[in-house]
Amino acid sequence: MAMKILVTGAAGKVGQAFIAGVRQSRPGTPIVALCHNRLLPKADDLTLVRGSLADAATAQAALAQGVTHVVHLATCKETPDEVMDVTVKGLFRLLEAFRTSPTAQRFLLIGGDAAVGHFFHRHPGPVTEETPHKAYPGCYALSKVLEEVMVQQYGIQYGLDWCCLRAPWIMEKDDFRASLSFGPDLFGGPDWRAMVGDVVADKAMAKGAIPLLLDPEGNPVKRNFVHVQDLVAAILIALDHPAARQRLYNIAMDEPVDYGALAAYLHRTRGLGHVPVQGPYHSTWLSNTRAKAELGWRPQYNLEKLVESAWSHIRAADDPRRIWYPG
């Protein structure tokens, strides 16, 4: 049977990059794009479905089109009023529709390292696929745990062919540079200005300095990232790789970003200074060994490439940074 892919959250960062990747590597593959806040341009290979997974009819409509593979990206973050209806009930509705579909082949969930607490919790060693779930406070991390458990249980209950790719913070364009800002253009967290105060933050901005995040003991924090192109490459492999049946994979850079090494690299290459910022966060190392061994996947981005791609990117006037959900 020819592949037909349903992509939820299709207009998001990963969704758009994945669709571009499918068009390049598997030209002509039909795609059903489920969108909520944004719509994608019309195309011959694209069927658009508009709606939210909070609506039970949306999942049925999206899957009632001969879909063979699902790439599930749609989610909520720190939005307590929506997260259970969209993320948890929405996934349940998709899985119910998928398991009863005569064309269903593989359900691919893009999870997150929030399911194991990423840098909020101490870990005694590398975080592997066998590390117990450990959500940090808030509804988003809880939803990431529930997603992983749900797809795994559908495999046990019904023999459903699932795969979960667990990603850390996903970078593209100038995201990484903006994540180090002391100003209003900060992308994501931590909120460096809130941690150091306005006076220190203003001085850092004036000098172009970056934060050097330290753990409670004063050591540079190591935090996990993945570039969107590396994640897309992993999704394209996992879509129909035999080894990926009912398997969970960490998809991350070979090494986490060491904020100390980052500060040294930016000082050496661009003369930038840094501001030590001590916080409650802990170093983690999301091991990608299983994905490399079983799927043959290799990340192309390391610290240097992540920095160079972010600092060289010039954001177009018609491409403003917009946060579609808080958290």
FENLIN-V740489 format. One record per residue. N is the residue number from 1. PHI is phi in radians with two decimals (none if undefined). PSI is psi as a letter, one per 40 degrees, with the letter a starting at -180 (none if undefined). Layout:
BEGIN
N;PHI;PSI, N;PHI;PSI
END
This chain:
BEGIN
1;none;h, 2;-1.16;i, 3;-1.26;h, 4;-2.38;h, 5;-1.90;h, 6;-1.64;h, 7;-2.01;h, 8;-1.57;i, 9;1.11;f, 10;-1.18;d, 11;-1.59;e, 12;-1.41;a, 13;-0.96;d, 14;-1.29;d, 15;-1.02;d, 16;-1.14;d, 17;-1.16;d, 18;-1.16;d, 19;-1.05;d, 20;-1.08;d, 21;-1.16;d, 22;-1.10;d, 23;-1.10;d, 24;-1.40;d, 25;-1.62;d, 26;-2.36;g, 27;-0.99;h, 28;1.57;e, 29;-1.16;h, 30;-1.23;i, 31;-2.25;h, 32;-1.78;h, 33;-1.86;h, 34;-1.61;h, 35;-2.18;i, 36;-2.08;c, 37;-1.30;d, 38;-2.20;i, 39;-2.05;i, 40;-1.61;i, 41;-1.09;i, 42;-1.15;i, 43;-2.71;i, 44;-1.11;d, 45;-1.59;e, 46;-2.12;h, 47;-1.93;h, 48;-1.62;h, 49;-2.15;h, 50;-1.78;h, 51;2.79;i, 52;-1.95;i, 53;-1.23;e, 54;-1.17;e, 55;-1.67;h, 56;-1.04;d, 57;-1.23;d, 58;-1.15;d, 59;-1.08;d, 60;-1.11;d, 61;-1.14;d, 62;-1.20;d, 63;-1.57;e, 64;-1.48;f, 65;-2.40;f, 66;1.28;f, 67;-1.15;h, 68;-1.83;d, 69;-2.30;h, 70;-2.01;h, 71;-1.98;h, 72;-1.70;h, 73;-2.00;d, 74;-1.08;h, 75;-2.79;i, 76;-2.12;i, 77;-1.95;b, 78;-1.46;g, 79;-2.21;g, 80;-0.99;d, 81;-1.26;e, 82;-2.04;d, 83;-1.07;d, 84;-1.25;d, 85;-1.22;d, 86;-1.48;d, 87;-1.35;d, 88;-1.48;d, 89;-1.13;d, 90;-1.07;d, 91;-1.13;d, 92;-1.02;d, 93;-1.12;d, 94;-1.09;d, 95;-1.13;d, 96;-1.11;d, 97;-1.18;d, 98;-1.20;d, 99;-1.18;d, 100;-1.76;e, 101;-1.42;h, 102;-1.25;e, 103;-1.80;e, 104;-1.11;h, 105;-2.17;d, 106;-2.48;h, 107;-1.93;h, 108;-1.92;h, 109;-1.74;h, 110;-1.69;h, 111;-1.64;a, 112;-2.51;i, 113;-1.27;e, 114;-1.05;d, 115;-1.13;d, 116;-2.01;e, 117;1.49;e, 118;0.35;b, 119;-1.61;e, 120;-1.41;d, 121;-2.07;i, 122;-1.30;i, 123;-2.19;h, 124;-1.24;e, 125;-2.84;a, 126;-0.98;i, 127;-1.47;h, 128;-1.91;a, 129;-1.23;e, 130;-1.66;e, 131;-1.12;h, 132;-1.07;i, 133;-1.07;i, 134;-2.76;g, 135;-1.20;i, 136;-1.61;i, 137;-1.01;i, 138;2.06;i, 139;-1.41;d, 140;-1.15;d, 141;-1.06;d, 142;-1.05;d, 143;-1.13;d, 144;-1.18;d, 145;-1.12;d, 146;-1.09;d, 147;-1.05;d, 148;-1.08;d, 149;-1.10;d, 150;-1.12;d, 151;-1.17;d, 152;-1.11;d, 153;-1.21;d, 154;-1.14;d, 155;-1.17;d, 156;-1.26;d, 157;-1.22;d, 158;-2.20;e, 159;1.25;e, 160;-1.08;h, 161;-1.48;h, 162;-2.08;i, 163;-2.57;h, 164;-2.13;h, 165;-1.83;h, 166;-1.63;h, 167;-1.93;i, 168;-1.45;a, 169;-1.12;h, 170;-1.70;h, 171;-1.88;i, 172;-2.68;i, 173;0.84;b, 174;-1.79;f, 175;-0.93;d, 176;-1.12;d, 177;-1.08;d, 178;-1.18;d, 179;-1.23;e, 180;-1.89;e, 181;-1.52;i, 182;-1.57;e, 183;-1.84;a, 184;-1.24;e, 185;-1.52;e, 186;-0.94;h, 187;-1.92;h, 188;1.37;a, 189;-2.43;i, 190;-1.20;i, 191;-1.51;g, 192;-1.09;d, 193;-1.09;d, 194;-1.13;d, 195;-1.36;d, 196;-1.89;e, 197;1.64;i, 198;-1.13;d, 199;-1.10;d, 200;-1.15;d, 201;-1.11;d, 202;-1.11;d, 203;-1.12;d, 204;-1.10;d, 205;-1.09;d, 206;-1.10;d, 207;-1.66;e, 208;1.26;f, 209;-1.37;i, 210;-1.97;i, 211;-1.35;i, 212;-1.97;h, 213;-1.29;h, 214;-2.04;i, 215;-1.40;i, 216;-1.03;d, 217;-1.61;e, 218;1.59;e, 219;-1.66;i, 220;-1.01;h, 221;-1.38;i, 222;-1.87;h, 223;-2.25;i, 224;-1.56;i, 225;-2.43;i, 226;-2.57;i, 227;-1.44;i, 228;-1.02;d, 229;-1.20;d, 230;-1.20;d, 231;-1.14;d, 232;-1.04;d, 233;-1.04;d, 234;-1.17;d, 235;-1.09;d, 236;-1.07;d, 237;-1.23;d, 238;-1.25;e, 239;-0.88;d, 240;-2.42;f, 241;-1.28;h, 242;-1.00;d, 243;-1.20;e, 244;-1.43;e, 245;-1.08;h, 246;0.95;f, 247;-2.22;i, 248;-1.86;h, 249;-2.29;h, 250;-1.41;h, 251;-2.06;h, 252;-2.59;i, 253;-1.04;i, 254;-1.04;d, 255;-2.32;i, 256;-1.17;i, 257;-1.31;h, 258;-1.60;h, 259;-1.07;d, 260;-1.20;d, 261;-1.14;d, 262;-1.10;d, 263;-1.08;d, 264;-1.14;d, 265;-1.16;d, 266;-1.21;d, 267;-1.20;d, 268;-1.22;d, 269;-1.63;d, 270;-2.35;e, 271;1.21;f, 272;-1.43;i, 273;-1.55;a, 274;-2.50;i, 275;-2.11;h, 276;-1.11;h, 277;-2.28;h, 278;-1.56;h, 279;-2.43;a, 280;-1.56;e, 281;-1.64;i, 282;-2.20;i, 283;-1.20;i, 284;-2.40;i, 285;-2.35;h, 286;-1.41;h, 287;-1.31;h, 288;-1.79;e, 289;-1.03;d, 290;-1.10;d, 291;-1.10;d, 292;-1.18;d, 293;-1.29;d, 294;-1.58;d, 295;-1.79;e, 296;1.26;e, 297;-1.40;i, 298;-2.38;h, 299;-1.23;i, 300;-1.68;e, 301;-1.72;h, 302;-2.11;a, 303;-0.98;d, 304;-1.09;d, 305;-1.18;d, 306;-1.09;d, 307;-1.15;d, 308;-1.11;d, 309;-1.19;d, 310;-1.26;d, 311;-1.33;d, 312;-1.57;e, 313;-1.32;h, 314;-1.96;h, 315;-1.27;h, 316;-1.19;i, 317;-1.09;d, 318;-1.64;e, 319;-2.24;g, 320;-1.21;i, 321;-1.24;h, 322;-2.36;h, 323;-1.63;h, 324;-1.53;e, 325;-2.63;i, 326;-1.34;i, 327;1.99;none
END
